C-alpha cells in the first residue's frame, strides 16, 4: 500500500463536506540566477510543502502550500547542471466543514496533504508558467498533480 492511500482514507470525512471559500496568493518570488546556454535543454524540480491551520472543533480550515521550482540546465541524460532560476510561491485556501464529531488532527493533516494540495496546485501551475515566460525562459508547463493509487478499479467495471 502506498503512503497516499491511508492519507486519502483519513481525509475522506473532511473531503465529503468541505467547501472551498477562498484562494489567495500569499507570497511570490522569482530569481534569475544565470543565463541558460541557448543550445542546452532545461529541466526542473518541484517541491511541494503543505501546512494546515485549524483550531480544534472549528469549522474553518486553512491550508497553505509552498511551491518551489528550480529550473536548471540538463545534459542529454537529464542530469542536473547549472541552476538557471528559482520560483517560489505560496497559496492559501480557506475551507469550511462542520463535522460531528469534529475532525481529528490526523484527518486535518491528511486533508491538507491531499485535497488541499490538489485545490491549490492549478493556481501555482499557472503562475509558474507565466513567470518562466516573463523571465525569458521557455514557458514551463507542469503536468497535472497526480495522487498515486495502489489498485485502481478498471474504468469498465
Secondary structure, 3 states (H helix, E strand, C coil): CCHHHHHHHHHHHHHCCCEEEEEEEEEEEEEECCCCCCCCEEEEEEEEEEEEECCCCCCEEEEEEEEEEEEEEECCCCCEEEEEEEEEEEEEEEEECCCCCCCCHHHHHHHHHHHHHHHHHHHHHHHHHHHHHHCCCCCCCCCCCCCCCCCCCCCCC
